Amino acid sequence: MEQTNTPKTAASKHSGKSAKFNPKDYITILVAALLLIAGIVISIWKDFEIELIAFIFIAFSFGLLSFLMIGKIGTNNLSFAGIKISQASGGFLVFILILTSFLGYKKLTSKAALENSIQIENPRNTSIWKDASGVFEWFNPPLTYASDLHLKTKINWFNNDEFKLRILLIESEDSTENSDKFIKRLVNLQLFIANLSDKYKSEFKFDKHIEVRICMEKYIPTGSFFTTDKWRNKNTPRSIFYLPLKDNIWEPSQCIVSSSSDFYKTLHDEFQRHWGENDAQKISLDKLLNTTITEKTTRSLLK
């Protein structure tokens, strides 16, 4: 009696046999591993400043690996942008799940992190300055970096029509202290304004963007700070406070950078106390540019 050969199912063909990777699978694994390593390296190197990009790399690497293990998943009821999807990559779903979880976590913690964040940075680092967008208040700035290292960053501020810079210098009643601290700041300010004027030439409107006032005090403080209640075009405070380590008040190597509302309010109130209530006099920037500064130059000559 002749026996009928029943076709073997796909499951019976592969029963007892281990799954084998083809060359494309090894390439997928290699790409996933490289992305995972790149994500970790970027996170460490940038101190998580661009952690979202790093996390995308990491999530994508897990997605690729999950694609190999999960393959396709039936999605009869899944739709995206009005388009029904009958199948989706398991790796894609894992990628979306990880990334969504990360973004949700960041959303919940970002506000608290901003309110309590404080970092110690090198003020030479231009990245801590580049996103100024509101009224930026400078208290007793040495202005050493402004006219040289940071000039390009600061020039970019003025592309924003709403940006305003308020600079407060302090003149001392003591002529010797003026010679040591005030005159050098005035020279640096003149160079800063001259460089801005040279960049923008006749297009730059000083009165629209910059105001400088000088107030009189018994002594000139060694500390300097910079503060605003608007950063990256958002109502987010930002404060930078120079730490005059090793008596290097002209080129400090460390500063406090904070997004604390309380810290901003403390510094802003101190700035306003001098700016509006302590005999501060507005100076003419045109007159500053056309004045030869000597040790005898005072605010009254620049009105």
C-alpha positions as CSV (number, residue, x, y, z in Angstrom):
1,M,0.0,0.0,0.0
2,E,1.5,3.3,-1.1
3,Q,1.9,5.8,1.7
4,T,1.0,9.4,1.1
5,N,3.8,11.9,2.0
6,T,2.4,14.7,4.1
7,P,4.2,18.0,3.6
8,K,6.1,19.1,6.6
9,T,5.1,22.3,8.3
10,A,7.6,25.1,8.8
11,A,7.5,24.4,12.5
12,S,8.4,20.7,12.0
13,K,11.3,21.6,9.6
14,H,12.9,23.8,12.2
15,S,12.1,21.7,15.3
16,G,15.2,20.6,17.1
17,K,17.3,23.1,15.2
18,S,18.8,26.2,16.6
19,A,18.2,29.6,14.8
20,K,21.1,30.7,12.8
21,F,22.2,34.3,12.1
22,N,22.9,35.4,8.5
23,P,25.5,38.0,7.6
24,K,22.9,40.8,7.7
25,D,22.1,39.9,11.3
26,Y,25.7,40.3,12.3
27,I,25.8,43.7,10.6
28,T,22.7,44.7,12.5
29,I,24.3,43.6,15.8
30,L,27.5,45.5,15.0
31,V,25.5,48.7,14.2
32,A,23.5,48.4,17.4
33,A,26.7,47.9,19.4
34,L,28.4,50.9,17.9
35,L,25.3,53.1,18.5
36,L,25.2,51.9,22.1
37,I,28.9,52.7,22.6
38,A,28.5,56.1,20.9
39,G,25.5,57.0,23.1
40,I,27.4,56.2,26.3
41,V,30.6,58.0,25.1
42,I,28.6,61.1,24.1
43,S,26.8,61.1,27.5
44,I,30.0,61.0,29.4
45,W,32.0,63.4,27.2
46,K,29.3,66.1,27.1
47,D,28.3,65.6,30.7
48,F,24.8,64.8,29.5
49,E,24.4,68.2,27.9
50,I,23.0,66.4,24.8
51,E,21.6,63.4,26.6
52,L,18.6,63.2,24.3
53,I,20.7,62.4,21.3
54,A,22.7,59.9,23.3
55,F,19.5,58.3,24.6
56,I,18.2,58.0,21.0
57,F,21.3,56.1,20.1
58,I,20.9,53.8,23.0
59,A,17.2,53.2,22.4
60,F,17.9,52.6,18.7
61,S,20.5,50.1,19.5
62,F,18.1,48.2,21.7
63,G,15.5,48.5,19.0
64,L,17.8,46.9,16.4
65,L,18.6,44.0,18.7
66,S,14.9,43.6,19.6
67,F,14.1,43.3,15.9
68,L,16.3,40.2,15.6
69,M,14.7,38.6,18.6
70,I,11.0,39.7,18.2
71,G,10.7,40.2,14.4
72,K,7.3,41.3,13.2
73,I,4.3,41.7,15.4
74,G,0.7,41.5,14.2
75,T,-0.9,44.9,14.8
76,N,-4.5,44.7,13.4
77,N,-5.7,47.6,15.4
78,L,-2.6,49.9,15.2
79,S,-2.8,53.0,13.2
80,F,-0.4,56.0,12.8
81,A,-1.4,59.3,11.4
82,G,-4.6,57.8,10.1
83,I,-2.8,54.9,8.4
84,K,-3.6,51.3,9.5
85,I,-0.5,49.2,10.1
86,S,-0.9,45.4,9.8
87,Q,2.6,44.6,11.0
88,A,5.3,46.5,12.9
89,S,8.9,45.7,13.8
90,G,9.2,44.6,17.3
91,G,12.4,46.6,17.5
92,F,10.6,49.7,16.4
93,L,8.0,49.3,19.2
94,V,10.8,48.8,21.7
95,F,12.6,51.9,20.4
96,I,9.4,54.0,20.8
97,L,8.6,52.6,24.2
98,I,12.1,53.4,25.6
99,L,12.2,56.9,24.1
100,T,8.7,57.7,25.3
101,S,9.5,56.6,28.8
102,F,12.7,58.8,28.7
103,L,10.8,61.9,27.5
104,G,8.0,61.3,30.1
105,Y,10.6,61.1,32.8
106,K,12.4,64.3,31.6
107,K,9.0,66.1,31.5
108,L,8.3,65.2,35.1
109,T,11.7,66.1,36.5
110,S,12.8,69.1,34.3
111,K,11.0,71.7,36.4
112,A,12.4,70.5,39.7
113,A,15.8,70.1,38.1
114,L,15.8,73.7,36.8
115,E,14.7,75.2,40.1
116,N,17.5,73.4,42.0
117,S,20.2,73.2,39.4
118,I,23.6,74.7,40.1
119,Q,26.9,74.0,38.3
120,I,30.4,75.1,38.6
121,E,31.7,76.1,35.1
122,N,34.6,77.8,33.5
123,P,33.4,81.2,32.3
124,R,35.6,80.9,29.3
125,N,33.2,78.2,28.0
126,T,31.0,80.0,25.5
127,S,28.2,77.5,25.8
128,I,27.0,78.9,29.1
129,W,26.4,82.3,27.5
130,K,25.0,81.7,24.1
131,D,21.3,81.5,24.9
132,A,20.7,84.9,26.5
133,S,17.4,86.3,25.1
134,G,15.8,88.7,27.6
135,V,17.1,91.6,29.6
136,F,20.6,90.6,30.6
137,E,22.0,92.5,33.7
138,W,25.7,92.7,34.2
139,F,27.0,93.8,37.6
140,N,30.6,95.1,37.9
141,P,31.8,92.9,35.0
142,P,35.5,92.8,34.3
143,L,34.7,92.5,30.5
144,T,38.0,90.8,29.7
145,Y,36.3,87.9,27.8
146,A,33.6,90.1,26.3
147,S,35.7,91.9,23.7
148,D,37.8,88.9,22.7
149,L,36.9,85.3,23.5
150,H,33.2,85.7,23.7
151,L,32.7,88.5,21.2
152,K,31.1,86.3,18.5
153,T,28.7,84.8,21.0
154,K,27.7,88.2,22.3
155,I,27.3,89.6,18.8
156,N,24.7,86.8,18.1
157,W,22.6,88.1,21.0
158,F,21.7,91.2,19.1
159,N,20.1,89.3,16.3
160,N,17.2,89.1,18.7
161,D,15.3,92.4,18.5
162,E,14.0,91.9,22.0
163,F,17.4,91.4,23.6
164,K,18.7,94.2,25.9
165,L,22.0,94.4,27.7
166,R,22.3,96.5,30.9
167,I,25.9,97.0,32.2
168,L,26.5,98.5,35.6
169,L,30.0,99.7,36.5
170,I,31.0,101.1,39.9
171,E,33.3,104.1,40.4
172,S,35.0,104.5,43.7
173,E,35.5,107.6,45.8
174,D,39.1,106.5,46.2
175,S,41.2,107.5,43.2
176,T,43.7,104.7,43.8
177,E,41.1,102.0,43.8
178,N,39.6,103.6,40.6
179,S,43.0,103.3,39.0
180,D,43.3,99.6,39.9
181,K,39.7,98.4,39.2
182,F,37.4,101.0,37.5
183,I,39.6,102.3,34.7
184,K,40.5,98.9,33.5
185,R,36.9,97.9,33.3
186,L,36.2,101.2,31.4
187,V,38.9,100.4,28.9
188,N,37.5,96.9,28.4
189,L,34.0,98.3,28.0
190,Q,35.2,100.8,25.4
191,L,36.9,97.9,23.4
192,F,33.8,95.8,23.6
193,I,31.5,98.6,22.3
194,A,34.1,99.5,19.6
195,N,34.1,95.8,18.4
196,L,30.3,95.7,18.3
197,S,30.3,99.0,16.4
198,D,32.8,97.7,13.9
199,K,30.8,94.6,13.3
200,Y,27.4,96.3,12.8
201,K,28.7,99.7,11.6
202,S,25.8,102.1,11.0
203,E,23.2,99.3,11.4
204,F,23.7,98.8,15.1
205,K,21.4,100.8,17.4
206,F,23.1,101.1,20.7
207,D,20.2,102.8,22.5
208,K,17.9,100.0,21.5
209,H,20.1,97.1,22.8
210,I,22.7,98.5,25.3
211,E,22.5,100.8,28.3
212,V,25.5,101.5,30.6
213,R,25.3,103.2,34.0
214,I,28.0,104.0,36.5
215,C,27.3,104.5,40.2
216,M,29.5,105.9,42.9
217,E,30.5,103.7,45.9
218,K,33.1,103.9,48.7
219,Y,34.7,100.8,47.3
220,I,34.5,98.6,44.2
221,P,33.5,95.0,44.9
222,T,35.6,92.2,43.7
223,G,32.6,90.1,42.7
224,S,30.8,90.2,39.4
225,F,27.5,88.6,38.3
226,F,25.2,88.3,35.3
227,T,21.5,87.5,35.6
228,T,18.3,87.4,33.5
229,D,14.8,86.1,33.9
230,K,14.6,84.9,30.3
231,W,16.8,82.3,28.7
232,R,16.4,80.5,25.3
233,N,13.4,82.7,24.7
234,K,11.6,81.1,27.7
235,N,10.7,82.6,31.0
236,T,13.6,80.7,32.7
237,P,16.0,82.5,35.0
238,R,19.7,82.3,34.5
239,S,22.4,83.6,36.8
240,I,26.2,83.4,36.4
241,F,28.3,84.4,39.4
242,Y,32.1,84.8,39.0
243,L,34.2,83.2,41.7
244,P,37.3,85.4,42.2
245,L,39.7,82.6,43.0
246,K,43.4,83.3,43.5
247,D,42.6,87.0,43.2
248,N,42.2,86.7,39.5
249,I,39.2,89.0,39.1
250,W,40.0,89.8,35.4
251,E,40.0,86.3,34.0
252,P,38.2,84.0,36.6
253,S,38.5,80.3,36.0
254,Q,35.3,79.3,37.8
255,C,31.8,80.6,38.1
256,I,28.4,79.5,39.5
257,V,25.7,78.9,36.9
258,S,22.2,78.5,38.3
259,S,18.6,78.4,37.1
260,S,17.3,79.0,40.7
261,S,14.5,81.6,40.9
262,D,15.6,82.5,44.4
263,F,19.2,83.0,43.3
264,Y,18.1,85.1,40.4
265,K,15.8,87.3,42.6
266,T,18.7,87.9,45.1
267,L,21.1,89.0,42.4
268,H,18.4,91.0,40.5
269,D,17.4,92.9,43.6
270,E,21.1,93.8,44.3
271,F,21.5,95.0,40.7
272,Q,18.4,97.1,40.8
273,R,19.5,98.6,44.1
274,H,22.5,100.1,42.3
275,W,20.9,100.6,38.9
276,G,17.8,102.6,40.0
277,E,18.3,103.7,43.5
278,N,21.9,104.5,44.1
279,D,22.7,107.6,42.0
280,A,23.6,105.6,38.9
281,Q,24.3,107.8,35.9
282,K,23.7,106.8,32.3
283,I,26.7,107.3,30.1
284,S,26.8,108.1,26.4
285,L,28.3,105.2,24.4
286,D,29.2,107.6,21.5
287,K,31.1,109.7,24.0
288,L,32.8,106.6,25.4
289,L,34.0,105.6,21.9
290,N,35.4,109.0,21.3
291,T,37.1,109.5,24.7
292,T,40.8,108.8,25.4
293,I,40.6,107.0,28.8
294,T,43.1,108.0,31.4
295,E,43.4,107.4,35.1
296,K,41.5,110.7,35.6
297,T,38.5,109.7,33.5
298,T,35.2,109.7,35.5
299,R,31.6,109.0,34.8
300,S,30.8,112.8,34.7
301,L,33.0,113.1,31.6
302,L,31.0,110.4,29.8
303,K,27.5,111.7,30.3
